[in-house]
């Protein structure tokens, strides 16, 4: 009986003395939550640094671009010595590009026959670049050349008459072209010829400026002129020149002196005129 009482008392004491689970939870919340709030107040959350990273990257890229050496601009292409430009900067053509072309008798006949032959099948070919049918100029030229050799006299006379008329027009056009040439045009054209000759290409003779002073004759040519005036023989020029050469070799210094003096005076006048020409044309 006594034992039962002790057991019951012990049980009751354990029930009333043991802390309630709600009491423990309340105590935990009371102690832990303030601590967490205090910690969060002490260490605020850091913002994401994405913006900072991108700004850093863009800054580094711009800095790298700034540090990178700029490429040097290519110098402007220099014109060749024979090239010239107009007021708008456009290249001017060389004088020979506008020179009139003389139409020979054969060229006139070829020009007449080409429209009559170009559409025939035997004078057509396929262009390797475009694949289209074009005129075979080589075949047409060969055929017209054979016709030209056997052309009747009446037809040849007609063509020759047209060629004579074309020659008159060509001479007028050529003179007008020559009159328009300036010393600068002639200089440019001759510079181009000289460059092409250095490349091994065959070029026509240099253009001559009609306003430039002409080189004087030498002493021997003055002697030939003297013979033709004082001893007219009616002989061809090359025969007179040959005979004059033989006499010139046999002449002494005293006999040659008048002709050499005249040649020297002409040469001095030529040099004076040449200097004036160079200054006037800007080639001094």
C-alpha positions in Angstrom: 0.0 0.0 0.0 2.8 2.3 0.9 4.6 1.5 -2.3 1.6 2.3 -4.4 1.3 5.7 -2.9 5.0 6.4 -3.5 4.7 5.3 -7.1 1.6 7.5 -7.7 3.3 10.5 -6.1 6.4 10.0 -8.2 4.3 9.8 -11.4 2.4 12.9 -10.6 5.6 14.8 -9.8 7.1 13.8 -13.2 4.0 15.0 -15.0 3.7 18.4 -13.4 7.5 19.0 -13.2 8.4 18.0 -16.8 8.2 21.0 -19.1 5.5 21.0 -21.6 6.5 20.7 -25.3 4.7 24.0 -26.0 6.7 25.6 -23.3 10.0 24.3 -24.9 8.9 25.5 -28.4 8.0 28.9 -27.1 11.4 29.1 -25.3 13.2 28.1 -28.5 11.4 30.7 -30.6 12.0 33.3 -27.9 15.8 32.7 -28.0 16.6 31.6 -31.7 14.4 34.1 -33.7 15.8 37.2 -32.1 19.3 35.9 -32.7 18.6 35.2 -36.3 17.1 38.6 -36.8 20.1 40.2 -35.1 22.4 38.3 -37.4 20.4 39.3 -40.5 20.5 42.9 -39.3 24.3 42.7 -38.8 25.0 41.1 -42.2 22.7 42.4 -44.9 22.4 40.2 -48.0 24.8 41.1 -50.8 23.3 42.1 -54.1 24.2 40.0 -57.1 27.3 41.3 -58.9 26.2 40.5 -62.4 26.0 44.2 -63.4 29.4 44.8 -61.9 30.9 41.9 -63.9 29.3 43.1 -67.2 30.5 46.6 -66.5 33.9 45.4 -65.8 34.0 43.3 -69.0 32.8 46.2 -71.1 35.3 48.5 -69.5 38.1 46.0 -70.1 37.0 45.6 -73.8 36.9 49.3 -74.4 40.2 49.7 -72.7 41.7 46.9 -74.9 40.3 48.7 -78.0 41.8 51.9 -76.8 45.2 50.3 -76.2 45.1 48.4 -79.5 47.2 50.3 -82.1 45.1 51.7 -84.9 45.9 50.4 -88.4 47.6 53.0 -90.6 45.5 54.3 -93.4 46.8 53.2 -96.8 48.3 56.1 -98.7 46.4 57.4 -101.7 47.3 55.7 -104.9 49.8 58.0 -106.7 49.2 58.8 -110.3 51.6 57.7 -112.9 53.8 60.3 -114.6 51.7 60.3 -117.7 48.4 60.5 -115.9 46.4 63.7 -115.3 43.0 64.6 -113.8 40.4 67.2 -114.5 38.8 69.6 -112.0 36.5 66.7 -110.7 39.4 64.3 -110.2 38.6 62.2 -113.2 41.5 60.7 -115.2 42.0 62.4 -118.5 42.6 60.1 -121.6 45.9 60.2 -123.4 45.9 62.2 -126.6 46.4 59.2 -128.9 43.0 57.8 -127.7 41.3 60.6 -129.6 43.5 60.7 -132.7 41.5 60.3 -135.9 41.9 57.0 -137.8 42.6 56.9 -141.5 40.2 54.6 -143.4 42.1 52.7 -146.1 40.4 51.2 -149.2 40.3 47.8 -147.7 38.9 49.1 -144.4 36.1 50.8 -146.3 35.3 47.6 -148.3 35.4 45.5 -145.1 33.0 47.9 -143.4 30.6 47.5 -146.3 30.8 43.7 -146.4 30.6 43.0 -142.6 26.9 43.7 -142.2 26.2 41.4 -145.2 28.2 38.5 -143.9 27.9 38.6 -140.1 24.6 36.8 -139.8 25.6 33.8 -142.0 26.1 30.6 -140.2 29.8 30.1 -141.4 30.7 33.5 -139.9 29.3 32.8 -136.4 30.9 31.1 -133.4 30.0 30.4 -129.7 31.7 32.8 -127.3 33.6 30.7 -124.7 33.0 33.3 -122.0 29.2 33.9 -122.5 28.1 30.9 -124.4 26.3 33.1 -126.9 26.6 33.2 -130.7 28.8 36.1 -131.9 30.5 37.2 -135.1 33.7 35.3 -136.0 35.7 38.4 -137.0 38.7 36.3 -138.0 36.6 34.3 -140.4 35.0 37.4 -141.8 38.3 39.2 -142.3 39.8 36.1 -144.1 36.8 35.9 -146.4 36.8 39.6 -147.2 40.5 39.5 -147.8 40.1 36.8 -150.5 37.3 38.8 -152.1 39.5 41.9 -152.1 42.3 40.2 -154.1 39.9 39.3 -156.9 37.7 42.4 -156.8 36.7 43.7 -160.3 38.4 46.9 -161.4 35.2 48.9 -161.5 34.4 48.0 -157.9 38.0 48.7 -156.9 37.8 52.1 -158.5 34.6 52.9 -156.6 36.2 52.0 -153.3 39.4 53.9 -154.1 37.3 57.0 -154.8 35.6 56.7 -151.4 39.1 56.2 -149.8 40.3 59.5 -151.4 37.3 61.3 -150.0 38.0 59.7 -146.6 41.6 60.8 -146.8 40.7 64.5 -147.2 38.4 64.3 -144.2 41.1 62.5 -142.2 43.7 65.2 -143.0 41.2 67.9 -141.7 40.4 65.9 -138.6 44.1 65.2 -138.0 45.1 68.9 -138.3 42.3 69.8 -135.9 43.5 67.2 -133.4 47.1 68.4 -133.7 46.1 72.0 -133.2 44.4 71.1 -129.9 47.4 69.3 -128.5 49.1 71.2 -125.7 52.8 70.7 -124.6 51.5 68.9 -121.6 49.5 66.5 -123.7 52.6 65.7 -125.8 54.7 65.3 -122.7 52.2 62.8 -121.1 51.9 60.8 -124.3 55.7 60.5 -124.8 56.1 59.5 -121.1 53.7 56.7 -121.7 55.5 55.6 -124.8 58.8 55.6 -123.0 57.3 53.4 -120.2 55.9 50.9 -122.7 59.2 50.7 -124.5 60.9 49.8 -121.2 58.5 46.9 -121.0 59.6 45.7 -124.4 56.6 46.9 -126.3 56.8 48.5 -129.7 55.4 52.0 -129.8 55.0 54.7 -132.5 57.4 57.6 -132.7 57.1 60.3 -130.1 54.7 63.2 -130.7 56.3 66.4 -131.7 55.2 69.8 -130.5 54.8 72.0 -133.6 55.4 75.1 -131.4 58.7 73.7 -130.1 61.9 75.2 -131.7 63.3 72.9 -134.4 66.9 71.7 -134.1 69.1 73.4 -136.6 71.2 71.8 -139.3 74.8 70.8 -138.9 77.7 72.2 -140.9 77.6 69.4 -143.5 73.9 69.9 -144.3 74.6 73.6 -144.8 77.3 72.6 -147.3 74.8 70.2 -149.1 72.3 73.1 -149.3 75.1 75.3 -150.7 75.9 72.8 -153.5 72.3 72.4 -154.5 72.0 76.2 -154.8 75.3 76.9 -156.6 75.7 73.7 -158.6 72.2 72.6 -159.6 72.3 69.2 -161.4 68.8 67.8 -161.2 70.1 64.7 -159.6 68.2 62.9 -156.8 68.9 64.1 -153.3 70.7 60.9 -152.2 73.1 61.2 -155.2 73.9 64.8 -154.3 74.4 63.9 -150.6 76.8 61.1 -151.6 78.9 63.4 -153.8 78.8 66.1 -151.1 80.1 63.7 -148.5 83.1 62.8 -150.6 83.9 66.4 -151.1 83.4 67.3 -147.4 85.9 64.7 -146.4 88.5 66.2 -148.7 87.9 69.7 -147.6 90.3 71.5 -145.2 89.4 73.3 -142.0 89.5 76.7 -143.7 87.0 75.6 -146.4 84.7 74.1 -143.8 84.9 77.2 -141.5 82.0 79.2 -143.1 79.6 76.4 -142.8 80.7 75.5 -139.3 80.3 79.2 -138.2 76.8 79.3 -139.6 75.9 76.1 -137.9 77.3 77.4 -134.6 75.2 80.6 -134.9 72.1 78.6 -135.6 72.7 76.4 -132.7 73.0 79.3 -130.3 69.7 80.8 -131.5 68.2 77.3 -131.1 69.3 77.1 -127.5 67.9 80.5 -126.7 64.5 79.6 -128.3 64.6 76.3 -126.4 65.0 78.0 -123.1 62.1 80.3 -123.8 60.0 77.3 -124.8 60.8 75.4 -121.7 59.9 78.3 -119.4 56.6 78.9 -121.3 55.6 75.3 -121.1 56.8 74.7 -117.5 59.5 72.3 -118.4 62.4 74.4 -117.4 
